[in-house]
Amino acid sequence: MNVAQRMSRLGTESAFEVLARAKALERQGKQIIHLEIGEPDFDTPAHIKEAAKRALDAGATHYGPSAGLPELREAIAKHVTQTRGVPVSPEEVVVTPGAKPIMFFVIMALTNEGDEVIYPNPGFPIYESVINFVGGVPVPIPLREASGFGFDLDLFERRLSSRTKLIIINSPENPTGGVLDREQIERVAALAASRGIPVLADEIYRRFLYDGEFVSIMGMPGMRERTILLDGFSKSYAMTGWRLGYGVMPEPLAEHITRLMVNSASCTASFVQLAGVAALQGDDAPVERMVAEFRRRRDIIVDGLNALPGVTCARPRGAFYAFPNITRTGRKSSEVAERLLNEAGVAVLGGTAFGEYGEGYLRLSYANSETNLRLALERMRPVFAALAG
């Protein structure tokens, strides 16, 4: 079968590849500690599951509007208005099965062949994958540890051009755990607004902020009409398998994104959307408890990593990932990740899974129990001792 040439430009998400390999080792009888997948280990809060059950019993099992159920779009508009301080209408909301379709659809809708898209590197690998897939030109902005994994703003300005059609930002960041501060957001906004360039703001980890303030570019001068906000329920409400995300964008673009939904998934499952309404309107205490627990685990894993031979790890300000620096080992990140999986039974990701500027780092998800985190650190020590020796 002849596959279209464009398929060669489509990348992948290494976390799922490593997860599959780790599961294969488990089937062989090996015990693996999973620090590779970015998935909260908490259960979905009970009131959300109960809402889904009621919706199923009430017959919410049929097609719904492609842009989302009116009650969920209204709840999202109210939620975003409250959390970002910017008035949002339901007509500006598009609900999708997970947040990834917003990435895919927005890049597809705004990027022609040869157009440039600026994005963070190391960053979520799907950004670069989809830019390449649609024929765009990826323009990475390196995130450096020395600057807290923030944008190099001078380089960002130099890389803007007449061909720049979209800017992607992510804060708090995957994989680094970095957070763009107000000054950085303001400068990105000022440059984008002055040049009329839209910004895709990936804010999926907004709730997982441990230090400093969360700043959304949507509220910056001139950015209300140029921002596409990406968010969802997977992380904040431990609903990864439910597949429920959304975008908030100017209404004319929302119409195009809705047509892409019509042509792909048709709609998002109705009973899942009604569970989403319950998530936004219900008790927020389970989310607060989960975030507090992740803060505690962050300190455990970071302190433990800094005690390993040849490893240093900055304390992440957000998300639930540690991004330790392993350059002192003198080995490639992919090699170190491979040895940790095979010799220590600890599944992690090499930094280059998130782009070329991730070399010299690993990504560890601390969305796992304290017991497993401490066991992982214990298992990793002899591997790093051997590398250091």
Secondary structure, DSSP 8 states (H G I E B T S, - for coil): ----GGGGG----HHHHHHHHHHHHHHTT---EE-SS----S---HHHHHHHHHHHHTT--S---TT--HHHHHHHHHHHHHHHSS---GGGEEEESSSHHHHHHHHHHH--TT-EEEEEES--HHHHHHHHHTT-EEEEEEB-GGGTT-B-HHHHHHH--TTEEEEEEESS-TTT-----HHHHHHHHHHHHHHT--EEEE-TTTT-B-SS----GGGSTT-TTTEEEEEESTTTTT-GGG--EEEE--HHHHHHHHHHHHHTT-S--HHHHHHHHHHHHS--HHHHHHHHHHHHHHHHHHHHHHTSTT-B----SBTTEE--B-GGGTS-HHHHHHHIIIII-EE-EEGGGG-GGGTTBEEEE--S-HHHHHHHHHHHHHHHHHHH-
